[in-house]
Amino acid sequence: MKKIKEIAMPSLAIILAVILAIGTSAFKSEKSFFATTMYYHGPATYSQGDVQNPSNWNTTSTPCQQGNVKACQVAVPNAIVSGSSFISTVSLQASATTPSVLQDVKNSGSSVDNTIKNRN
């Protein structure tokens, strides 16, 4: 009986650890699953003010190419999008050295988790 307890307790602990690991990892989500992609639809001048203006961005798709020259699209959490537009507390930041490049998305002053893609 003592031998069974010596084997059963560590085995039970290992089984419980595996179940907990699988259970907690099942609830992790991919970033893109809860993301909305916003596309730049502002003036072709791509000034810093144009790129930073949230009203120049919406969910209507536009083709993007690889590169790092002009604002194109950004994947952001659904929580900062209402309909096809950003919510009013969102601010965008263009690069200071290359004003046509989107650099950061903020909500109420704090950076949000995002994926930015600029184009040639």
N, C-alpha and C positions, 0 to 999 in steps of 0.2 A: 504494500500500500504506500509506503514511504517513497519507493522508487517511482511509482506512478505520479505522485505529487511533484517530485523533482523534475520529471519530464513534462508534465502537463502545464505547470505554471509558466515556464519560459515559452512554451509553444503557444499558450493562450495569449501571452503578452505580444509575441511576434504577430500572431493573427490579428489581434486588436490594432496594432500599429499599422499593419497593411490596410485594414479596413478604414481607419481614420485617414490615411494618406490618400486613398482612392476617393473617399467621400469628400474631402476638402478640395481636391484638385478638380472634381467634377463641377464645382461651382465657380471656377475661374473662367472669365470670358475673354475672348479675343478683343483687342482694342477696336478693330474695325466693325465688330458685331454691333456695337452701340454708337457708331459714328455716322455722321452725315457729312457728305462731301459738298463743300461750297466752292463755286467757281467765280473767277473774276469776270465781270461784265462792264467794267468802267471804260473811260476814254482810252484810246490807243496811245495816248501820251505817257501813260504809266507814271505820272508824277507821284511824289511821295504822298501828297494829299489824296490823290485818286486811289492809290493802293490801300491807304489807311482808312478810307471811308467805307464803313460796313454796308452802306446801301449799294455799293458797287459790286457786291458779292451776293449770289443766290445759288439755288440748287439746280439750276438749268445747266446741263452738261455742256462743256466746251472742250475741244481737243487740246491736249497738252503734249509738248515735246520734252525730251530730256534737256537739261541745262540749268543754269542758275542766273538768268538774265531778267526775266519779267514774271510778275505774279501770275499764277495760273489757277491752282486749286489748293484747298486745305481740307483735311479730314478732321472734324471736331466732334466732341461729345454731343449727343442729341439734346442735352439739357440747355445748350446755349443757342439752339435754333428754334424758331417759332414759324411754322409753315415753311416758307422757302427763304426766310431771312434770318439774320442774326437777331437775338434779343437785344433790347436797348442798352444793357449793361456791358456789352462786348466792345472792346477796342482792339484795333489792329495796329501793329507796329511794322513799318517798313525799315529796311536796312538803312542805316545812316550813310554808309559808303556807296550803296547802290540802291537809290530810292525806289526803283521799279521792282525790287525783290521783297516779298513778304517775309518777315523774320519771326514774328511772334503774334499770338492771339491771346488776349487777356479778357477775363470776365471779372468785373468789379476790381480791377487792379492786379489780380493774380493770374499768372500764366496757366493755361489749360493744356491738357494732354492733347497734342495735335501732330499731324503729319503734313508738312508743307511740301508742295511740288511747284517749282517755278519752271518757266519755259524760255526757249531761245527767242 
